[in-house]
Amino acid sequence: MVFWERLGSCPDCAFERRLWGSSLAQVLCTAADAIAGPQATAPEPSRKAPFDLMVANLDKPDQGVGPGHTVGRVTW
């Protein structure tokens, strides 16, 4: 899985977060700021709890998923 976060300063699009599966075509969960307010989707409902855990623990080195997972930063 890949967790992606984009932050910005636009008042109606301040953030977007996505969780992908084995490919970019497999979106598991999303959360984003929009002109209509915060929006969230979970096409894969079983992934919502892990996604929410990662979002709640963005400040932790392991994002709350524990030592059984590898968490690393990818920048481009």
PQR file of N, CA, C, O and H, with PARSE charges and radii, in Angstrom:
ATOM      1  N   MET A   1       0.836  -1.178   0.000 -0.4000 1.5000
ATOM      2  CA  MET A   1       0.000   0.000   0.000 -0.0000 2.0000
ATOM      3  C   MET A   1       0.876   1.234   0.000  0.5500 1.7000
ATOM      4  O   MET A   1       2.009   1.216   0.482 -0.5500 1.4000
ATOM      5  N   VAL A   2       0.335   2.300  -0.545 -0.4000 1.5000
ATOM      6  CA  VAL A   2       1.016   3.592  -0.544 -0.0000 2.0000
ATOM      7  C   VAL A   2       0.054   4.623   0.020  0.5500 1.7000
ATOM      8  O   VAL A   2      -1.073   4.766  -0.454 -0.5500 1.4000
ATOM      9  H   VAL A   2      -0.585   2.315  -0.936  0.4000 1.0000
ATOM     10  N   PHE A   3       0.516   5.344   1.044 -0.4000 1.5000
ATOM     11  CA  PHE A   3      -0.239   6.455   1.614 -0.0000 2.0000
ATOM     12  C   PHE A   3       0.380   7.729   1.080  0.5500 1.7000
ATOM     13  O   PHE A   3       1.598   7.900   1.135 -0.5500 1.4000
ATOM     14  H   PHE A   3       1.432   5.228   1.429  0.4000 1.0000
ATOM     15  N   TRP A   4      -0.447   8.623   0.565 -0.4000 1.5000
ATOM     16  CA  TRP A   4       0.026   9.862  -0.050 -0.0000 2.0000
ATOM     17  C   TRP A   4      -0.693  11.025   0.611  0.5500 1.7000
ATOM     18  O   TRP A   4      -1.888  10.947   0.897 -0.5500 1.4000
ATOM     19  H   TRP A   4      -1.436   8.484   0.520  0.4000 1.0000
ATOM     20  N   GLU A   5       0.043  12.104   0.852 -0.4000 1.5000
ATOM     21  CA  GLU A   5      -0.559  13.299   1.427 -0.0000 2.0000
ATOM     22  C   GLU A   5      -0.060  14.527   0.678  0.5500 1.7000
ATOM     23  O   GLU A   5       1.131  14.664   0.398 -0.5500 1.4000
ATOM     24  H   GLU A   5       1.013  12.167   0.619  0.4000 1.0000
ATOM     25  N   ARG A   6      -1.000  15.420   0.358 -0.4000 1.5000
ATOM     26  CA  ARG A   6      -0.673  16.708  -0.240 -0.0000 2.0000
ATOM     27  C   ARG A   6      -1.265  17.781   0.657  0.5500 1.7000
ATOM     28  O   ARG A   6      -2.443  17.733   1.010 -0.5500 1.4000
ATOM     29  H   ARG A   6      -1.967  15.309   0.585  0.4000 1.0000
ATOM     30  N   LEU A   7      -0.440  18.744   1.021 -0.4000 1.5000
ATOM     31  CA  LEU A   7      -0.898  19.868   1.838 -0.0000 2.0000
ATOM     32  C   LEU A   7      -0.732  21.152   1.052  0.5500 1.7000
ATOM     33  O   LEU A   7       0.211  21.293   0.273 -0.5500 1.4000
ATOM     34  H   LEU A   7       0.518  18.783   0.734  0.4000 1.0000
ATOM     35  N   GLY A   8      -1.634  22.078   1.251 -0.4000 1.5000
ATOM     36  CA  GLY A   8      -1.560  23.347   0.561 -0.0000 2.0000
ATOM     37  C   GLY A   8      -2.146  24.453   1.407  0.5500 1.7000
ATOM     38  O   GLY A   8      -2.519  24.230   2.559 -0.5500 1.4000
ATOM     39  H   GLY A   8      -2.400  21.963   1.883  0.4000 1.0000
ATOM     40  N   SER A   9      -2.228  25.636   0.848 -0.4000 1.5000
ATOM     41  CA  SER A   9      -2.747  26.771   1.603 -0.0000 2.0000
ATOM     42  C   SER A   9      -4.038  27.326   1.008  0.5500 1.7000
ATOM     43  O   SER A   9      -4.526  28.360   1.465 -0.5500 1.4000
ATOM     44  H   SER A   9      -1.925  25.817  -0.088  0.4000 1.0000
ATOM     45  N   CYS A  10      -4.589  26.676   0.021 -0.4000 1.5000
ATOM     46  CA  CYS A  10      -5.844  27.117  -0.588 -0.0000 2.0000
ATOM     47  C   CYS A  10      -6.985  26.877   0.401  0.5500 1.7000
ATOM     48  O   CYS A  10      -7.101  25.769   0.925 -0.5500 1.4000
ATOM     49  H   CYS A  10      -4.193  25.836  -0.350  0.4000 1.0000
ATOM     50  N   PRO A  11      -7.818  27.855   0.671 -0.5600 1.5000
ATOM     51  CA  PRO A  11      -8.867  27.689   1.671  0.2800 2.0000
ATOM     52  C   PRO A  11      -9.874  26.572   1.353  0.5500 1.7000
ATOM     53  O   PRO A  11     -10.471  26.010   2.271 -0.5500 1.4000
ATOM     54  N   ASP A  12     -10.065  26.251   0.097 -0.4000 1.5000
ATOM     55  CA  ASP A  12     -11.036  25.200  -0.228 -0.0000 2.0000
ATOM     56  C   ASP A  12     -10.382  23.930  -0.764  0.5500 1.7000
ATOM     57  O   ASP A  12     -11.055  23.069  -1.331 -0.5500 1.4000
ATOM     58  H   ASP A  12      -9.580  26.708  -0.649  0.4000 1.0000
ATOM     59  N   CYS A  13      -9.087  23.821  -0.585 -0.4000 1.5000
ATOM     60  CA  CYS A  13      -8.380  22.607  -1.024 -0.0000 2.0000
ATOM     61  C   CYS A  13      -7.069  22.494  -0.243  0.5500 1.7000
ATOM     62  O   CYS A  13      -5.992  22.402  -0.831 -0.5500 1.4000
ATOM     63  H   CYS A  13      -8.540  24.520  -0.125  0.4000 1.0000
ATOM     64  N   ALA A  14      -7.173  22.500   1.081 -0.4000 1.5000
ATOM     65  CA  ALA A  14      -5.983  22.568   1.931 -0.0000 2.0000
ATOM     66  C   ALA A  14      -5.243  21.238   2.043  0.5500 1.7000
ATOM     67  O   ALA A  14      -4.050  21.225   2.345 -0.5500 1.4000
ATOM     68  H   ALA A  14      -8.048  22.574   1.559  0.4000 1.0000
ATOM     69  N   PHE A  15      -5.933  20.116   1.806 -0.4000 1.5000
ATOM     70  CA  PHE A  15      -5.257  18.829   1.930 -0.0000 2.0000
ATOM     71  C   PHE A  15      -5.941  17.770   1.071  0.5500 1.7000
ATOM     72  O   PHE A  15      -7.106  17.892   0.694 -0.5500 1.4000
ATOM     73  H   PHE A  15      -6.902  20.126   1.561  0.4000 1.0000
ATOM     74  N   GLU A  16      -5.179  16.744   0.782 -0.4000 1.5000
ATOM     75  CA  GLU A  16      -5.712  15.544   0.141 -0.0000 2.0000
ATOM     76  C   GLU A  16      -4.862  14.372   0.610  0.5500 1.7000
ATOM     77  O   GLU A  16      -3.636  14.464   0.657 -0.5500 1.4000
ATOM     78  H   GLU A  16      -4.232  16.645   1.089  0.4000 1.0000
ATOM     79  N   ARG A  17      -5.514  13.283   0.950 -0.4000 1.5000
ATOM     80  CA  ARG A  17      -4.824  12.061   1.378 -0.0000 2.0000
ATOM     81  C   ARG A  17      -5.438  10.885   0.649  0.5500 1.7000
ATOM     82  O   ARG A  17      -6.653  10.813   0.463 -0.5500 1.4000
ATOM     83  H   ARG A  17      -6.510  13.209   0.912  0.4000 1.0000
ATOM     84  N   ARG A  18      -4.580   9.964   0.238 -0.4000 1.5000
ATOM     85  CA  ARG A  18      -5.053   8.775  -0.469 -0.0000 2.0000
ATOM     86  C   ARG A  18      -4.292   7.552   0.011  0.5500 1.7000
ATOM     87  O   ARG A  18      -3.133   7.636   0.417 -0.5500 1.4000
ATOM     88  H   ARG A  18      -3.593  10.023   0.388  0.4000 1.0000
ATOM     89  N   LEU A  19      -4.961   6.428  -0.043 -0.4000 1.5000
ATOM     90  CA  LEU A  19      -4.325   5.146   0.225 -0.0000 2.0000
ATOM     91  C   LEU A  19      -4.568   4.280  -0.991  0.5500 1.7000
ATOM     92  O   LEU A  19      -5.709   4.002  -1.359 -0.5500 1.4000
ATOM     93  H   LEU A  19      -5.903   6.360  -0.372  0.4000 1.0000
ATOM     94  N   TRP A  20      -3.463   3.850  -1.619 -0.4000 1.5000
ATOM     95  CA  TRP A  20      -3.536   2.993  -2.794 -0.0000 2.0000
ATOM     96  C   TRP A  20      -3.163   1.571  -2.425  0.5500 1.7000
ATOM     97  O   TRP A  20      -2.453   1.327  -1.449 -0.5500 1.4000
ATOM     98  H   TRP A  20      -2.536   4.076  -1.321  0.4000 1.0000
ATOM     99  N   GLY A  21      -3.651   0.648  -3.216 -0.4000 1.5000
ATOM    100  CA  GLY A  21      -3.294  -0.754  -3.068 -0.0000 2.0000
ATOM    101  C   GLY A  21      -2.074  -1.073  -3.906  0.5500 1.7000
ATOM    102  O   GLY A  21      -1.067  -0.368  -3.841 -0.5500 1.4000
ATOM    103  H   GLY A  21      -4.228   0.846  -4.009  0.4000 1.0000
ATOM    104  N   SER A  22      -2.160  -2.134  -4.693 -0.4000 1.5000
ATOM    105  CA  SER A  22      -1.006  -2.601  -5.467 -0.0000 2.0000
ATOM    106  C   SER A  22      -0.760  -1.800  -6.737  0.5500 1.7000
ATOM    107  O   SER A  22       0.256  -1.999  -7.402 -0.5500 1.4000
ATOM    108  H   SER A  22      -2.978  -2.707  -4.746  0.4000 1.0000
ATOM    109  N   SER A  23      -1.681  -0.890  -7.088 -0.4000 1.5000
ATOM    110  CA  SER A  23      -1.476  -0.050  -8.268 -0.0000 2.0000
ATOM    111  C   SER A  23      -2.219   1.269  -8.065  0.5500 1.7000
ATOM    112  O   SER A  23      -3.062   1.384  -7.175 -0.5500 1.4000
ATOM    113  H   SER A  23      -2.507  -0.729  -6.548  0.4000 1.0000
ATOM    114  N   LEU A  24      -1.903   2.252  -8.888 -0.4000 1.5000
ATOM    115  CA  LEU A  24      -2.584   3.540  -8.790 -0.0000 2.0000
ATOM    116  C   LEU A  24      -4.050   3.442  -9.186  0.5500 1.7000
ATOM    117  O   LEU A  24      -4.836   4.334  -8.869 -0.5500 1.4000
ATOM    118  H   LEU A  24      -1.218   2.159  -9.611  0.4000 1.0000
ATOM    119  N   ALA A  25      -4.421   2.385  -9.865 -0.4000 1.5000
ATOM    120  CA  ALA A  25      -5.821   2.167 -10.230 -0.0000 2.0000
ATOM    121  C   ALA A  25      -6.637   1.656  -9.045  0.5500 1.7000
ATOM    122  O   ALA A  25      -7.867   1.687  -9.083 -0.5500 1.4000
ATOM    123  H   ALA A  25      -3.782   1.661 -10.123  0.4000 1.0000
ATOM    124  N   GLN A  26      -5.968   1.188  -7.997 -0.4000 1.5000
ATOM    125  CA  GLN A  26      -6.656   0.619  -6.834 -0.0000 2.0000
ATOM    126  C   GLN A  26      -6.643   1.628  -5.679  0.5500 1.7000
ATOM    127  O   GLN A  26      -5.787   1.557  -4.798 -0.5500 1.4000
ATOM    128  H   GLN A  26      -4.969   1.163  -7.966  0.4000 1.0000
ATOM    129  N   VAL A  27      -7.584   2.555  -5.690 -0.4000 1.5000
ATOM    130  CA  VAL A  27      -7.711   3.532  -4.615 -0.0000 2.0000
ATOM    131  C   VAL A  27      -8.514   2.877  -3.494  0.5500 1.7000
ATOM    132  O   VAL A  27      -9.657   2.465  -3.696 -0.5500 1.4000
ATOM    133  H   VAL A  27      -8.279   2.613  -6.407  0.4000 1.0000
ATOM    134  N   LEU A  28      -7.906   2.785  -2.311 -0.4000 1.5000
ATOM    135  CA  LEU A  28      -8.549   2.127  -1.182 -0.0000 2.0000
ATOM    136  C   LEU A  28      -9.361   3.105  -0.341  0.5500 1.7000
ATOM    137  O   LEU A  28     -10.458   2.770   0.107 -0.5500 1.4000
ATOM    138  H   LEU A  28      -6.978   3.119  -2.147  0.4000 1.0000
ATOM    139  N   CYS A  29      -8.836   4.314  -0.119 -0.4000 1.5000
ATOM    140  CA  CYS A  29      -9.514   5.341   0.675 -0.0000 2.0000
ATOM    141  C   CYS A  29      -8.988   6.711   0.269  0.5500 1.7000
ATOM    142  O   CYS A  29      -7.851   6.845  -0.183 -0.5500 1.4000
ATOM    143  H   CYS A  29      -7.945   4.586  -0.483  0.4000 1.0000
ATOM    144  N   THR A  30      -9.832   7.727   0.437 -0.4000 1.5000
ATOM    145  CA  THR A  30      -9.404   9.104   0.207 -0.0000 2.0000
ATOM    146  C   THR A  30     -10.027  10.014   1.266  0.5500 1.7000
ATOM    147  O   THR A  30     -11.079   9.710   1.829 -0.5500 1.4000
ATOM    148  H   THR A  30     -10.756   7.618   0.804  0.4000 1.0000
ATOM    149  N   ALA A  31      -9.369  11.107   1.517 -0.4000 1.5000
ATOM    150  CA  ALA A  31      -9.902  12.188   2.347 -0.0000 2.0000
ATOM    151  C   ALA A  31      -9.329  13.474   1.772  0.5500 1.7000
ATOM    152  O   ALA A  31      -8.132  13.564   1.498 -0.5500 1.4000
ATOM    153  H   ALA A  31      -8.514  11.353   1.061  0.4000 1.0000
ATOM    154  N   ALA A  32     -10.187  14.463   1.592 -0.4000 1.5000
ATOM    155  CA  ALA A  32      -9.730  15.705   0.980 -0.0000 2.0000
ATOM    156  C   ALA A  32     -10.592  16.867   1.445  0.5500 1.7000
ATOM    157  O   ALA A  32     -11.745  16.697   1.841 -0.5500 1.4000
ATOM    158  H   ALA A  32     -11.160  14.391   1.814  0.4000 1.0000
ATOM    159  N   ASP A  33     -10.006  18.034   1.385 -0.4000 1.5000
ATOM    160  CA  ASP A  33     -10.724  19.271   1.628 -0.0000 2.0000
ATOM    161  C   ASP A  33     -11.269  19.719   0.277  0.5500 1.7000
ATOM    162  O   ASP A  33     -10.583  19.604  -0.739 -0.5500 1.4000
ATOM    163  H   ASP A  33      -9.069  18.172   1.063  0.4000 1.0000
ATOM    164  N   ALA A  34     -12.485  20.224   0.261 -0.4000 1.5000
ATOM    165  CA  ALA A  34     -13.103  20.681  -0.985 -0.0000 2.0000
ATOM    166  C   ALA A  34     -13.925  21.928  -0.701  0.5500 1.7000
ATOM    167  O   ALA A  34     -14.141  22.284   0.457 -0.5500 1.4000
ATOM    168  H   ALA A  34     -13.042  20.317   1.086  0.4000 1.0000
ATOM    169  N   ILE A  35     -14.374  22.576  -1.733 -0.4000 1.5000
ATOM    170  CA  ILE A  35     -15.183  23.778  -1.555 -0.0000 2.0000
ATOM    171  C   ILE A  35     -16.453  23.463  -0.759  0.5500 1.7000
ATOM    172  O   ILE A  35     -17.004  24.340  -0.094 -0.5500 1.4000
ATOM    173  H   ILE A  35     -14.199  22.287  -2.674  0.4000 1.0000
ATOM    174  N   ALA A  36     -16.911  22.223  -0.827 -0.4000 1.5000
ATOM    175  CA  ALA A  36     -18.104  21.787  -0.081 -0.0000 2.0000
ATOM    176  C   ALA A  36     -17.752  21.288   1.319  0.5500 1.7000
ATOM    177  O   ALA A  36     -18.631  20.814   2.038 -0.5500 1.4000
ATOM    178  H   ALA A  36     -16.463  21.510  -1.367  0.4000 1.0000
ATOM    179  N   GLY A  37     -16.495  21.386   1.714 -0.4000 1.5000
ATOM    180  CA  GLY A  37     -16.056  20.898   3.020 -0.0000 2.0000
ATOM    181  C   GLY A  37     -15.302  19.590   2.885  0.5500 1.7000
ATOM    182  O   GLY A  37     -15.109  19.099   1.773 -0.5500 1.4000
ATOM    183  H   GLY A  37     -15.781  21.771   1.130  0.4000 1.0000
ATOM    184  N   PRO A  38     -14.877  19.020   3.993 -0.5600 1.5000
ATOM    185  CA  PRO A  38     -14.122  17.764   3.944  0.2800 2.0000
ATOM    186  C   PRO A  38     -14.938  16.645   3.295  0.5500 1.7000
ATOM    187  O   PRO A  38     -16.129  16.488   3.562 -0.5500 1.4000
ATOM    188  N   GLN A  39     -14.275  15.880   2.446 -0.4000 1.5000
ATOM    189  CA  GLN A  39     -14.889  14.764   1.735 -0.0000 2.0000
ATOM    190  C   GLN A  39     -14.070  13.512   2.001  0.5500 1.7000
ATOM    191  O   GLN A  39     -12.847  13.587   2.116 -0.5500 1.4000
ATOM    192  H   GLN A  39     -13.307  16.007   2.229  0.4000 1.0000
ATOM    193  N   ALA A  40     -14.723  12.371   2.101 -0.4000 1.5000
ATOM    194  CA  ALA A  40     -14.016  11.110   2.311 -0.0000 2.0000
ATOM    195  C   ALA A  40     -14.733  10.003   1.537  0.5500 1.7000
ATOM    196  O   ALA A  40     -15.959   9.993   1.426 -0.5500 1.4000
ATOM    197  H   ALA A  40     -15.717  12.311   2.008  0.4000 1.0000
ATOM    198  N   THR A  41     -13.938   9.074   1.007 -0.4000 1.5000
ATOM    199  CA  THR A  41     -14.497   7.899   0.347 -0.0000 2.0000
ATOM    200  C   THR A  41     -13.701   6.681   0.785  0.5500 1.7000
ATOM    201  O   THR A  41     -12.527   6.780   1.142 -0.5500 1.4000
ATOM    202  H   THR A  41     -12.942   9.082   1.097  0.4000 1.0000
ATOM    203  N   ALA A  42     -14.354   5.545   0.752 -0.4000 1.5000
ATOM    204  CA  ALA A  42     -13.689   4.284   1.086 -0.0000 2.0000
ATOM    205  C   ALA A  42     -14.217   3.195   0.162  0.5500 1.7000
ATOM    206  O   ALA A  42     -15.042   2.377   0.569 -0.5500 1.4000
ATOM    207  H   ALA A  42     -15.308   5.464   0.462  0.4000 1.0000
ATOM    208  N   PRO A  43     -13.735   3.183  -1.102 -0.5600 1.5000
ATOM    209  CA  PRO A  43     -14.154   2.131  -2.018  0.2800 2.0000
ATOM    210  C   PRO A  43     -13.842   0.731  -1.485  0.5500 1.7000
ATOM    211  O   PRO A  43     -14.515  -0.236  -1.843 -0.5500 1.4000
ATOM    212  N   GLU A  44     -12.825   0.626  -0.632 -0.4000 1.5000
ATOM    213  CA  GLU A  44     -12.468  -0.633   0.036 -0.0000 2.0000
ATOM    214  C   GLU A  44     -12.745  -0.438   1.531  0.5500 1.7000
ATOM    215  O   GLU A  44     -11.828  -0.095   2.277 -0.5500 1.4000
ATOM    216  H   GLU A  44     -12.279   1.412  -0.342  0.4000 1.0000
ATOM    217  N   PRO A  45     -14.001  -0.650   1.991 -0.5600 1.5000
ATOM    218  CA  PRO A  45     -14.357  -0.359   3.382  0.2800 2.0000
ATOM    219  C   PRO A  45     -13.459  -1.026   4.424  0.5500 1.7000
ATOM    220  O   PRO A  45     -13.278  -0.480   5.512 -0.5500 1.4000
ATOM    221  N   SER A  46     -12.907  -2.172   4.119 -0.4000 1.5000
ATOM    222  CA  SER A  46     -12.037  -2.855   5.081 -0.0000 2.0000
ATOM    223  C   SER A  46     -10.738  -2.096   5.318  0.5500 1.7000
ATOM    224  O   SER A  46     -10.034  -2.377   6.288 -0.5500 1.4000
ATOM    225  H   SER A  46     -13.054  -2.615   3.235  0.4000 1.0000
ATOM    226  N   ARG A  47     -10.406  -1.146   4.458 -0.4000 1.5000
ATOM    227  CA  ARG A  47      -9.172  -0.361   4.604 -0.0000 2.0000
ATOM    228  C   ARG A  47      -9.400   0.965   5.311  0.5500 1.7000
ATOM    229  O   ARG A  47      -8.441   1.694   5.562 -0.5500 1.4000
ATOM    230  H   ARG A  47     -10.977  -0.917   3.670  0.4000 1.0000
ATOM    231  N   LYS A  48     -10.655   1.302   5.642 -0.4000 1.5000
ATOM    232  CA  LYS A  48     -10.939   2.588   6.258 -0.0000 2.0000
ATOM    233  C   LYS A  48     -10.305   2.719   7.647  0.5500 1.7000
ATOM    234  O   LYS A  48      -9.730   3.761   7.960 -0.5500 1.4000
ATOM    235  H   LYS A  48     -11.435   0.709   5.438  0.4000 1.0000
ATOM    236  N   ALA A  49     -10.400   1.693   8.475 -0.4000 1.5000
ATOM    237  CA  ALA A  49      -9.808   1.776   9.825 -0.0000 2.0000
ATOM    238  C   ALA A  49      -8.291   1.970   9.769  0.5500 1.7000
ATOM    239  O   ALA A  49      -7.780   2.837  10.478 -0.5500 1.4000
ATOM    240  H   ALA A  49     -10.868   0.846   8.221  0.4000 1.0000
ATOM    241  N   PRO A  50      -7.537   1.196   8.952 -0.5600 1.5000
ATOM    242  CA  PRO A  50      -6.095   1.463   8.854  0.2800 2.0000
ATOM    243  C   PRO A  50      -5.786   2.858   8.292  0.5500 1.7000
ATOM    244  O   PRO A  50      -4.842   3.512   8.735 -0.5500 1.4000
ATOM    245  N   PHE A  51      -6.576   3.306   7.328 -0.4000 1.5000
ATOM    246  CA  PHE A  51      -6.394   4.643   6.755 -0.0000 2.0000
ATOM    247  C   PHE A  51      -6.605   5.704   7.832  0.5500 1.7000
ATOM    248  O   PHE A  51      -5.791   6.617   7.971 -0.5500 1.4000
ATOM    249  H   PHE A  51      -7.344   2.775   6.969  0.4000 1.0000
ATOM    250  N   ASP A  52      -7.693   5.588   8.593 -0.4000 1.5000
ATOM    251  CA  ASP A  52      -7.963   6.549   9.662 -0.0000 2.0000
ATOM    252  C   ASP A  52      -6.850   6.534  10.712  0.5500 1.7000
ATOM    253  O   ASP A  52      -6.485   7.584  11.241 -0.5500 1.4000
ATOM    254  H   ASP A  52      -8.354   4.846   8.480  0.4000 1.0000
ATOM    255  N   LEU A  53      -6.309   5.353  11.016 -0.4000 1.5000
ATOM    256  CA  LEU A  53      -5.200   5.229  11.958 -0.0000 2.0000
ATOM    257  C   LEU A  53      -3.967   5.978  11.452  0.5500 1.7000
ATOM    258  O   LEU A  53      -3.312   6.688  12.214 -0.5500 1.4000
ATOM    259  H   LEU A  53      -6.605   4.500  10.586  0.4000 1.0000
ATOM    260  N   MET A  54      -3.654   5.816  10.166 -0.4000 1.5000
ATOM    261  CA  MET A  54      -2.501   6.511   9.587 -0.0000 2.0000
ATOM    262  C   MET A  54      -2.703   8.023   9.613  0.5500 1.7000
ATOM    263  O   MET A  54      -1.777   8.766   9.937 -0.5500 1.4000
ATOM    264  H   MET A  54      -4.186   5.239   9.547  0.4000 1.0000
ATOM    265  N   VAL A  55      -3.900   8.478   9.276 -0.4000 1.5000
ATOM    266  CA  VAL A  55      -4.190   9.912   9.276 -0.0000 2.0000
ATOM    267  C   VAL A  55      -4.075  10.473  10.693  0.5500 1.7000
ATOM    268  O   VAL A  55      -3.549  11.569  10.885 -0.5500 1.4000
ATOM    269  H   VAL A  55      -4.652   7.874   9.012  0.4000 1.0000
ATOM    270  N   ALA A  56      -4.556   9.737  11.672 -0.4000 1.5000
ATOM    271  CA  ALA A  56      -4.508  10.195  13.062 -0.0000 2.0000
ATOM    272  C   ALA A  56      -3.088  10.207  13.629  0.5500 1.7000
ATOM    273  O   ALA A  56      -2.824  10.874  14.629 -0.5500 1.4000
ATOM    274  H   ALA A  56      -4.984   8.846  11.516  0.4000 1.0000
ATOM    275  N   ASN A  57      -2.182   9.475  12.997 -0.4000 1.5000
ATOM    276  CA  ASN A  57      -0.810   9.352  13.499 -0.0000 2.0000
ATOM    277  C   ASN A  57       0.234   9.867  12.515  0.5500 1.7000
ATOM    278  O   ASN A  57       1.343   9.337  12.453 -0.5500 1.4000
ATOM    279  H   ASN A  57      -2.397   8.933  12.184  0.4000 1.0000
ATOM    280  N   LEU A  58      -0.110  10.884  11.756 -0.4000 1.5000
ATOM    281  CA  LEU A  58       0.831  11.433  10.766 -0.0000 2.0000
ATOM    282  C   LEU A  58       2.124  11.928  11.394  0.5500 1.7000
ATOM    283  O   LEU A  58       3.163  11.960  10.735 -0.5500 1.4000
ATOM    284  H   LEU A  58      -1.011  11.314  11.807  0.4000 1.0000
ATOM    285  N   ASP A  59       2.068  12.314  12.660 -0.4000 1.5000
ATOM    286  CA  ASP A  59       3.257  12.844  13.325 -0.0000 2.0000
ATOM    287  C   ASP A  59       4.157  11.760  13.900  0.5500 1.7000
ATOM    288  O   ASP A  59       5.234  12.071  14.409 -0.5500 1.4000
ATOM    289  H   ASP A  59       1.224  12.288  13.195  0.4000 1.0000
ATOM    290  N   LYS A  60       3.754  10.514  13.835 -0.4000 1.5000
ATOM    291  CA  LYS A  60       4.542   9.404  14.389 -0.0000 2.0000
ATOM    292  C   LYS A  60       5.400   8.769  13.285  0.5500 1.7000
ATOM    293  O   LYS A  60       4.969   8.708  12.133 -0.5500 1.4000
ATOM    294  H   LYS A  60       2.879  10.261  13.421  0.4000 1.0000
ATOM    295  N   PRO A  61       6.599   8.299  13.621 -0.5600 1.5000
ATOM    296  CA  PRO A  61       7.477   7.704  12.604  0.2800 2.0000
ATOM    297  C   PRO A  61       6.860   6.494  11.888  0.5500 1.7000
ATOM    298  O   PRO A  61       7.133   6.261  10.710 -0.5500 1.4000
ATOM    299  N   ASP A  62       6.021   5.722  12.609 -0.4000 1.5000
ATOM    300  CA  ASP A  62       5.427   4.543  11.979 -0.0000 2.0000
ATOM    301  C   ASP A  62       3.972   4.770  11.561  0.5500 1.7000
ATOM    302  O   ASP A  62       3.296   3.839  11.126 -0.5500 1.4000
ATOM    303  H   ASP A  62       5.799   5.911  13.565  0.4000 1.0000
ATOM    304  N   GLN A  63       3.496   6.008  11.694 -0.4000 1.5000
ATOM    305  CA  GLN A  63       2.120   6.392  11.375 -0.0000 2.0000
ATOM    306  C   GLN A  63       1.097   5.518  12.089  0.5500 1.7000
ATOM    307  O   GLN A  63      -0.038   5.391  11.629 -0.5500 1.4000
ATOM    308  H   GLN A  63       4.046   6.765  12.047  0.4000 1.0000
ATOM    309  N   GLY A  64       1.481   4.924  13.190 -0.4000 1.5000
ATOM    310  CA  GLY A  64       0.556   4.142  13.986 -0.0000 2.0000
ATOM    311  C   GLY A  64       0.341   2.712  13.531  0.5500 1.7000
ATOM    312  O   GLY A  64      -0.441   1.985  14.144 -0.5500 1.4000
ATOM    313  H   GLY A  64       2.403   5.026  13.564  0.4000 1.0000
ATOM    314  N   VAL A  65       1.017   2.286  12.466 -0.4000 1.5000
ATOM    315  CA  VAL A  65       0.773   0.931  11.938 -0.0000 2.0000
ATOM    316  C   VAL A  65       1.616  -0.132  12.626  0.5500 1.7000
ATOM    317  O   VAL A  65       1.353  -1.323  12.458 -0.5500 1.4000
ATOM    318  H   VAL A  65       1.653   2.876  11.968  0.4000 1.0000
ATOM    319  N   GLY A  66       2.621   0.267  13.397 -0.4000 1.5000
ATOM    320  CA  GLY A  66       3.408  -0.680  14.178 -0.0000 2.0000
ATOM    321  C   GLY A  66       4.615  -1.238  13.452  0.5500 1.7000
ATOM    322  O   GLY A  66       4.812  -1.000  12.260 -0.5500 1.4000
ATOM    323  H   GLY A  66       2.834   1.235  13.533  0.4000 1.0000
ATOM    324  N   PRO A  67       5.428  -1.994  14.199 -0.5600 1.5000
ATOM    325  CA  PRO A  67       6.709  -2.475  13.676  0.2800 2.0000
ATOM    326  C   PRO A  67       6.598  -3.572  12.613  0.5500 1.7000
ATOM    327  O   PRO A  67       7.599  -3.896  11.973 -0.5500 1.4000
ATOM    328  N   GLY A  68       5.440  -4.136  12.414 -0.4000 1.5000
ATOM    329  CA  GLY A  68       5.284  -5.169  11.390 -0.0000 2.0000
ATOM    330  C   GLY A  68       5.196  -4.620   9.971  0.5500 1.7000
ATOM    331  O   GLY A  68       5.056  -5.379   9.012 -0.5500 1.4000
ATOM    332  H   GLY A  68       4.627  -3.873  12.934  0.4000 1.0000
ATOM    333  N   HIS A  69       5.279  -3.299   9.844 -0.4000 1.5000
ATOM    334  CA  HIS A  69       5.172  -2.650   8.532 -0.0000 2.0000
ATOM    335  C   HIS A  69       6.375  -1.747   8.307  0.5500 1.7000
ATOM    336  O   HIS A  69       6.991  -1.280   9.266 -0.5500 1.4000
ATOM    337  H   HIS A  69       5.393  -2.683  10.623  0.4000 1.0000
ATOM    338  N   THR A  70       6.703  -1.506   7.081 -0.4000 1.5000
ATOM    339  CA  THR A  70       7.764  -0.570   6.727 -0.0000 2.0000
ATOM    340  C   THR A  70       7.129   0.736   6.301  0.5500 1.7000
ATOM    341  O   THR A  70       6.278   0.761   5.412 -0.5500 1.4000
ATOM    342  H   THR A  70       6.203  -1.886   6.303  0.4000 1.0000
ATOM    343  N   VAL A  71       7.541   1.814   6.930 -0.4000 1.5000
ATOM    344  CA  VAL A  71       7.038   3.137   6.591 -0.0000 2.0000
ATOM    345  C   VAL A  71       8.225   3.971   6.150  0.5500 1.7000
ATOM    346  O   VAL A  71       9.226   4.059   6.861 -0.5500 1.4000
ATOM    347  H   VAL A  71       8.233   1.794   7.652  0.4000 1.0000
ATOM    348  N   GLY A  72       8.119   4.579   4.990 -0.4000 1.5000
ATOM    349  CA  GLY A  72       9.200   5.420   4.491 -0.0000 2.0000
ATOM    350  C   GLY A  72       8.645   6.592   3.726  0.5500 1.7000
ATOM    351  O   GLY A  72       7.515   6.551   3.239 -0.5500 1.4000
ATOM    352  H   GLY A  72       7.306   4.507   4.412  0.4000 1.0000
ATOM    353  N   ARG A  73       9.435   7.634   3.622 -0.4000 1.5000
ATOM    354  CA  ARG A  73       9.035   8.837   2.914 -0.0000 2.0000
ATOM    355  C   ARG A  73       9.549   8.767   1.481  0.5500 1.7000
ATOM    356  O   ARG A  73      10.703   8.417   1.234 -0.5500 1.4000
ATOM    357  H   ARG A  73      10.352   7.668   4.018  0.4000 1.0000
ATOM    358  N   VAL A  74       8.681   9.103   0.559 -0.4000 1.5000
ATOM    359  CA  VAL A  74       9.058   9.212  -0.852 -0.0000 2.0000
ATOM    360  C   VAL A  74       8.819  10.653  -1.247  0.5500 1.7000
ATOM    361  O   VAL A  74       7.710  11.164  -1.092 -0.5500 1.4000
ATOM    362  H   VAL A  74       7.744   9.388   0.760  0.4000 1.0000
ATOM    363  N   THR A  75       9.840  11.313  -1.754 -0.4000 1.5000
ATOM    364  CA  THR A  75       9.677  12.690  -2.209 -0.0000 2.0000
ATOM    365  C   THR A  75      10.053  12.776  -3.678  0.5500 1.7000
ATOM    366  O   THR A  75      10.885  12.013  -4.169 -0.5500 1.4000
ATOM    367  H   THR A  75      10.742  10.898  -1.880  0.4000 1.0000
ATOM    368  N   TRP A  76       9.432  13.709  -4.361 -0.4000 1.5000
ATOM    369  CA  TRP A  76       9.776  13.963  -5.762 -0.0000 2.0000
ATOM    370  C   TRP A  76       9.504  15.382  -6.096  0.5500 1.7000
ATOM    371  O   TRP A  76       9.727  15.803  -7.231 -0.5500 1.4000
ATOM    372  H   TRP A  76       8.756  14.329  -3.962  0.4000 1.0000
TER
END
